[in-house]
């Protein structure tokens, strides 16, 4: 399930198709990864810490709030989630 989310979700966010849905799903996934896997290892990425997944989680959260923008497929079809 995670592999499908990361594969199709990344494509969806990149082209702007169902952007808010995919970005929110990936942000939730990154939050789980941060707290379940990386938190005990500290902050810095070179020690296996939360820095890198936290960055991607915050980025996906911001994209989920803002949407795909004017060059997205969501905008081209006239519907946004």
WOFEN-V909951 format. One record per run of one state. SS is the DSSP state (H for helix, E for strand, L for the rest). FROM is the first residue (numbers start at 1). TO is the last residue. If there is no record, write none. Layout:
SS:FROM:TO
SS:FROM:TO
//
This chain:
L:1:1
H:2:15
L:16:18
H:19:41
L:42:44
H:45:47
L:48:50
H:51:66
L:67:72
H:73:77
L:78:81
//
